[in-house]
Amino acid sequence: MKYKGIIFDLDGVICFTDHYHYLAWKALADSIDAPFDETKNDRLRGVSRMASLEIVLEEYQGTALGEEDKIALAAKKNDLYRNYLQSMSPADLSDEVRDTLNALRAKGIKLAIGSSSKNTPLILERIGLGDFFDAISDGNNITKSKPDPEVFLMAADMLHLDPKECMVVEDAEAGIQGAIAGGFDSAALGPAASSGMATYNMKSFGDLLTIAE
């Protein structure tokens, strides 16, 4: 096989929680009269919670917010988001993704998650993949967000593999930039596929079976 390990972003790759993120950020923004729409929401892809909050607050004109205020707002957003996530189920995992993951595993490839989200364990549990991956590197054990490569380097280390032996699968440009910075080949889906930065550009998740050969 071309790669011994594949590291997947979660949101927008394995499953889609963008709408839940949008609803939570929108509710938070509305509560403080900060303008927020889907265009601004698109800028939050692959960005940490606190960095996302700064984007949400760009046009905020209310009372000055200190660091503790911002931490409280980020926590409020996460509470809203986690409530939305409770409605997720294994039905939110497409047959194509499930079948492709199983086929990759059958080929002997180690599989990991590399996500900035601190809600990764909850999401994986809700969609029926709680114990599936060989390693999970996420917002709970990293200190730097994408495009820093830390989350991917940590995942590779957990798999006991060198970055050159792994491929990163991402839908966000920040994720592809992180993969490049860490010395990984990358496969892009969705918005990232049009950036021209990735090693491979995919039209669908199932393309991984051909790429990994």
C-alpha positions in Angstrom: 0.0 0.0 0.0 1.1 3.6 -0.7 0.4 4.6 2.9 0.6 2.8 6.2 -1.7 5.4 7.9 -4.5 7.8 7.0 -5.4 10.7 9.3 -8.9 12.1 8.9 -10.4 15.5 9.8 -13.8 14.9 11.4 -16.2 17.7 10.5 -16.8 17.8 6.8 -14.9 14.6 6.1 -16.2 11.7 8.2 -19.5 13.5 9.0 -21.1 16.9 8.7 -21.8 19.1 11.7 -21.4 22.4 10.0 -25.1 23.2 10.3 -25.0 22.5 14.1 -22.0 24.8 14.4 -23.8 27.5 12.4 -26.9 27.3 14.6 -24.9 27.5 17.8 -22.7 30.4 16.6 -25.7 32.2 15.2 -27.7 31.9 18.5 -24.6 33.2 20.4 -24.1 36.1 18.0 -27.8 37.0 18.1 -27.6 37.1 21.9 -25.0 39.8 21.9 -26.2 41.6 18.7 -23.1 40.6 16.6 -23.7 40.3 12.9 -23.3 36.7 11.8 -24.2 34.8 8.6 -23.2 31.6 6.7 -20.5 33.4 4.8 -18.7 34.3 8.1 -19.5 30.8 9.3 -17.5 29.3 6.4 -14.4 31.1 7.7 -14.6 29.0 10.9 -13.8 25.7 9.2 -10.9 24.0 10.9 -10.4 27.0 13.3 -10.2 26.6 17.1 -13.2 27.7 19.2 -11.5 30.8 20.7 -10.1 31.8 17.3 -13.6 31.3 15.8 -15.1 33.5 18.5 -12.7 36.3 17.5 -14.1 36.1 13.9 -17.6 36.1 15.2 -16.8 39.3 17.3 -15.2 41.2 14.4 -18.3 43.4 13.9 -19.4 43.4 17.5 -20.0 46.9 18.8 -21.3 46.2 22.3 -19.7 46.5 25.7 -16.0 45.7 25.8 -15.3 42.1 26.4 -12.5 40.9 28.7 -10.8 37.5 28.4 -13.1 35.9 31.0 -16.1 37.2 29.1 -14.8 35.6 25.9 -14.2 32.3 27.7 -17.7 32.4 29.0 -19.1 33.1 25.5 -17.1 30.2 24.0 -18.4 27.9 26.7 -22.0 29.0 26.0 -21.5 28.3 22.3 -20.2 24.9 23.1 -23.1 24.1 25.3 -25.5 25.1 22.5 -23.5 23.0 20.0 -23.4 19.9 22.2 -27.2 20.1 22.6 -27.6 20.0 18.9 -25.1 17.1 18.6 -27.4 14.9 20.8 -29.7 14.6 17.8 -26.9 12.9 15.8 -27.0 9.1 15.2 -25.3 6.4 13.1 -27.7 7.5 10.3 -25.4 10.6 10.0 -22.6 8.4 8.8 -23.0 7.8 5.1 -22.8 4.3 3.6 -19.9 5.5 1.4 -17.8 6.7 4.3 -18.6 3.5 6.4 -17.8 1.2 3.5 -14.6 3.0 2.6 -13.3 3.1 6.1 -13.9 -0.7 6.5 -12.2 -1.3 3.1 -9.2 0.7 4.1 -8.9 -1.2 7.4 -9.2 -4.5 5.6 -6.1 -3.4 3.5 -4.1 -3.1 6.8 -4.0 0.7 6.9 -4.0 2.3 10.3 -6.8 4.9 10.7 -6.7 8.0 12.9 -8.7 11.2 13.5 -6.9 14.6 13.5 -9.5 17.2 14.5 -9.4 20.6 16.3 -12.7 19.8 17.9 -12.9 19.1 21.6 -16.2 17.4 20.9 -14.6 14.6 18.8 -15.4 11.8 21.3 -19.0 12.8 21.5 -19.5 13.0 17.8 -17.8 9.7 17.1 -19.9 8.0 19.8 -23.1 9.5 18.4 -22.4 8.2 14.8 -21.3 4.8 15.9 -17.5 5.1 15.6 -16.6 5.6 19.2 -14.1 2.7 19.2 -13.3 2.4 15.5 -10.1 4.5 15.0 -6.6 3.4 16.0 -5.8 6.9 17.3 -7.6 10.1 18.1 -5.8 13.4 18.1 -8.1 16.3 18.8 -8.8 19.6 20.6 -8.5 17.8 23.9 -4.8 17.0 23.6 -3.3 19.8 21.3 -2.3 23.3 22.1 -2.1 24.7 18.6 -4.9 24.8 16.0 -4.6 24.2 12.2 -2.8 25.3 10.1 -0.2 24.3 12.7 0.6 20.6 12.1 0.5 19.6 15.7 -2.7 17.7 15.6 -1.5 15.6 12.6 2.0 15.0 14.0 0.5 13.8 17.3 -1.8 11.4 15.4 1.1 10.0 13.4 3.0 9.6 16.6 0.1 7.7 18.2 0.1 5.4 15.1 3.9 4.9 15.5 4.3 6.1 12.0 6.4 8.8 10.3 4.5 11.6 8.5 5.9 10.4 5.2 4.1 7.1 5.8 0.7 8.8 6.3 -1.8 10.8 4.4 -4.1 13.5 5.8 -7.7 13.9 4.5 -9.2 17.4 4.9 -12.0 19.6 3.7 -10.5 22.9 4.9 -7.5 24.9 3.5 -6.2 25.4 7.0 -6.0 21.6 7.3 -4.2 21.1 4.0 -1.7 23.8 5.1 -1.2 22.0 8.3 -0.6 18.7 6.5 2.0 20.3 4.2 3.7 22.0 7.2 4.0 18.6 8.9 5.4 16.8 5.9 2.3 14.8 5.1 0.8 14.0 1.7 -2.9 15.2 1.7 -6.2 14.5 0.0 -8.7 17.3 -0.2 -12.5 17.2 -0.2 -15.1 19.9 -0.7 -13.8 23.5 -0.4 -10.1 22.4 0.0 -10.2 20.5 -3.3 -10.4 23.7 -5.2 -7.4 25.3 -3.5 -4.9 23.4 -5.6 -2.7 22.8 -2.5 -3.4 19.1 -1.8 -1.5 16.1 -3.1 -4.8 14.7 -4.3 -8.2 16.3 -5.0 -11.2 14.1 -4.4 -14.7 14.2 -5.8 -16.0 11.8 -3.2 -14.8 10.0 -0.1 -14.6 6.7 -1.9 -11.8 8.0 -4.1 -9.5 7.2 -1.2 -9.6 3.5 -2.2 -7.9 4.3 -5.4 -5.5 6.9 -3.9 -4.3 4.6 -1.2 -3.3 1.7 -3.6 
